Amino acid sequence: MFARTRCLLCLSALVSLPGCLGDGASTHPTAHRGPMPPEDWPAARSQATPAPDAVQAQGPDAAQGASEKPQKTRFSVGTFNADWAFDEVDDRSKVANARNSPSEIDWNWKVERIGDLLIAKDLDIVALQSLGGRREIVDIAHYVLSHGGPNYDIAYVEGTDRLTGQQVAVLSKFLIHDARRLDIQVSKHLVADVMLPDYTQLVVVNAQLRAGRYGSQTEFRRQEARRLRSEITKLRGSGPVLVLGDIGSHVLPETDGYTSSAPGMFAYADTKSHDDDCYDSGESHLAQRTHTNGDTPGRMFFCGLMPDPAAFSVVGKTVIVRGEIDDRRQNPWTIPVSQRDTSSHYLLAAEIPLRTAAAPGTPAARRTPSAAGPVAGPNAAR
């Protein structure tokens, strides 16, 4: 059973994690490696100034990873909507209170289920959505570490969704040297700068957009995607960008209306040139059906880098779904533990060759990833 160590964590990380004590948002940027900050973290911080209330975890073993394992030729990424991973501590919004964990025992169960999934998959980078906040991501990261999983860096910046209070975060085995929000009206998003073992800086964008198929929901989601895409275009000028998250749309590349949909915008399918295309995970039949109802809201968009088209997977079906798929209209906490699903989403995973990314403007082969061939560069032989 997961034993909560929140008080110990907060006492030992009082400066870097004030939110654990429930005293509001941080007034200065913070950084730490996994759930416990190393003694020398201030010296290792990037010169860039992240947004207030940012958590960027880092430590000596993250920086050493590249030199210790030069034989690594690819890295794995994943995205997972944890489906209301809210602990029992705070009195939240009416919407959130209907879904958050009713007790510490229930929250421990949720942490164990998510943590065991992450340990089993052992991803290098994973984006999580639908979290309650800072405490929740620290609890999950601590469980993973204390049960033999990776010592993840954490990127977390509080979002602005007051209706649900849902937050997003990024976990990485590699050094995260900046975490921030963009100055746009997209309530649930996060940008993290990750240093890969080949010293390529990868910009990871984690977003959770408005879900739903009603016209108003679809238009709201398009507006969010349009704002975020505008900023992603700027980010692509400095190197590869990986967009992960719950896009909230079931539309696939072969679906009518894809070009004007939120996924189509992230793939740059609405532009005249193919030179700026980003590869949409929805292109691969291996990456479809990421929701238990058969839809595909979990997505990845690869800009300036190319995934292995044969290495996509929708995982956790036997771990996440227990018995019959839960009716999402039912309060999950009324369902017996033996039958309760961990989430209404599966974990979407992929692998990317660890080579110097293609320069901005290099075609990403929207429909035929294999046609793009290997990404060339000085580290291509690794």
SULLINSUL-V47213 format. One record per residue. N is the residue number from 1. RES is the residue in one letter. BURIAL is I if it has 9 or more other ideal C-beta (glycine too) atoms within 8 Angstrom, else O. Layout:
n | res | burial
N | RES | BURIAL
N | RES | BURIAL
This chain:
n | res | burial
1 | M | O
2 | F | I
3 | A | O
4 | R | I
5 | T | O
6 | R | I
7 | C | O
8 | L | O
9 | L | I
10 | C | I
11 | L | O
12 | S | O
13 | A | I
14 | L | I
15 | V | O
16 | S | I
17 | L | I
18 | P | I
19 | G | I
20 | C | I
21 | L | O
22 | G | O
23 | D | O
24 | G | O
25 | A | O
26 | S | I
27 | T | O
28 | H | O
29 | P | I
30 | T | I
31 | A | I
32 | H | I
33 | R | I
34 | G | I
35 | P | I
36 | M | I
37 | P | I
38 | P | I
39 | E | O
40 | D | O
41 | W | I
42 | P | O
43 | A | O
44 | A | I
45 | R | I
46 | S | O
47 | Q | O
48 | A | O
49 | T | O
50 | P | I
51 | A | I
52 | P | O
53 | D | I
54 | A | I
55 | V | I
56 | Q | I
57 | A | I
58 | Q | I
59 | G | I
60 | P | I
61 | D | O
62 | A | I
63 | A | I
64 | Q | O
65 | G | I
66 | A | I
67 | S | O
68 | E | O
69 | K | O
70 | P | O
71 | Q | O
72 | K | I
73 | T | O
74 | R | I
75 | F | I
76 | S | I
77 | V | I
78 | G | I
79 | T | I
80 | F | I
81 | N | I
82 | A | I
83 | D | I
84 | W | I
85 | A | I
86 | F | I
87 | D | I
88 | E | I
89 | V | O
90 | D | O
91 | D | O
92 | R | I
93 | S | I
94 | K | O
95 | V | I
96 | A | I
97 | N | I
98 | A | O
99 | R | I
100 | N | I
101 | S | I
102 | P | O
103 | S | O
104 | E | I
105 | I | O
106 | D | I
107 | W | I
108 | N | I
109 | W | I
110 | K | I
111 | V | I
112 | E | I
113 | R | I
114 | I | I
115 | G | I
116 | D | I
117 | L | I
118 | L | I
119 | I | I
120 | A | O
121 | K | I
122 | D | O
123 | L | I
124 | D | O
125 | I | I
126 | V | I
127 | A | I
128 | L | I
129 | Q | I
130 | S | I
131 | L | I
132 | G | I
133 | G | I
134 | R | I
135 | R | I
136 | E | I
137 | I | I
138 | V | I
139 | D | I
140 | I | I
141 | A | I
142 | H | I
143 | Y | I
144 | V | I
145 | L | I
146 | S | O
147 | H | I
148 | G | O
149 | G | I
150 | P | O
151 | N | O
152 | Y | I
153 | D | I
154 | I | I
155 | A | I
156 | Y | I
157 | V | I
158 | E | I
159 | G | I
160 | T | O
161 | D | I
162 | R | O
163 | L | O
164 | T | O
165 | G | I
166 | Q | I
167 | Q | I
168 | V | I
169 | A | I
170 | V | I
171 | L | I
172 | S | I
173 | K | I
174 | F | I
175 | L | I
176 | I | I
177 | H | I
178 | D | I
179 | A | I
180 | R | I
181 | R | I
182 | L | I
183 | D | O
184 | I | I
185 | Q | O
186 | V | I
187 | S | O
188 | K | I
189 | H | I
190 | L | I
191 | V | I
192 | A | I
193 | D | I
194 | V | I
195 | M | I
196 | L | I
197 | P | I
198 | D | I
199 | Y | O
200 | T | I
201 | Q | I
202 | L | I
203 | V | I
204 | V | I
205 | V | I
206 | N | I
207 | A | I
208 | Q | I
209 | L | I
210 | R | O
211 | A | O
212 | G | O
213 | R | O
214 | Y | O
215 | G | O
216 | S | O
217 | Q | I
218 | T | I
219 | E | O
220 | F | I
221 | R | I
222 | R | I
223 | Q | O
224 | E | I
225 | A | I
226 | R | I
227 | R | I
228 | L | I
229 | R | I
230 | S | I
231 | E | I
232 | I | I
233 | T | I
234 | K | O
235 | L | I
236 | R | I
237 | G | O
238 | S | O
239 | G | I
240 | P | I
241 | V | I
242 | L | I
243 | V | I
244 | L | I
245 | G | I
246 | D | I
247 | I | I
248 | G | I
249 | S | I
250 | H | O
251 | V | I
252 | L | I
253 | P | I
254 | E | O
255 | T | I
256 | D | O
257 | G | O
258 | Y | I
259 | T | O
260 | S | O
261 | S | I
262 | A | I
263 | P | I
264 | G | I
265 | M | I
266 | F | I
267 | A | I
268 | Y | I
269 | A | I
270 | D | O
271 | T | O
272 | K | O
273 | S | O
274 | H | O
275 | D | O
276 | D | I
277 | D | I
278 | C | I
279 | Y | I
280 | D | I
281 | S | I
282 | G | I
283 | E | I
284 | S | I
285 | H | O
286 | L | O
287 | A | I
288 | Q | I
289 | R | O
290 | T | I
291 | H | I
292 | T | I
293 | N | O
294 | G | O
295 | D | O
296 | T | I
297 | P | I
298 | G | I
299 | R | I
300 | M | I
301 | F | I
302 | F | I
303 | C | I
304 | G | I
305 | L | I
306 | M | I
307 | P | I
308 | D | I
309 | P | I
310 | A | O
311 | A | I
312 | F | I
313 | S | I
314 | V | I
315 | V | I
316 | G | I
317 | K | O
318 | T | O
319 | V | I
320 | I | I
321 | V | I
322 | R | O
323 | G | O
324 | E | O
325 | I | O
326 | D | I
327 | D | O
328 | R | O
329 | R | O
330 | Q | O
331 | N | O
332 | P | I
333 | W | O
334 | T | O
335 | I | I
336 | P | O
337 | V | O
338 | S | O
339 | Q | I
340 | R | I
341 | D | I
342 | T | I
343 | S | I
344 | S | I
345 | H | I
346 | Y | I
347 | L | I
348 | L | I
349 | A | I
350 | A | I
351 | E | I
352 | I | I
353 | P | I
354 | L | I
355 | R | I
356 | T | I
357 | A | I
358 | A | I
359 | A | O
360 | P | O
361 | G | O
362 | T | O
363 | P | O
364 | A | I
365 | A | I
366 | R | I
367 | R | O
368 | T | O
369 | P | I
370 | S | O
371 | A | O
372 | A | I
373 | G | O
374 | P | O
375 | V | I
376 | A | O
377 | G | O
378 | P | O
379 | N | I
380 | A | I
381 | A | O
382 | R | I
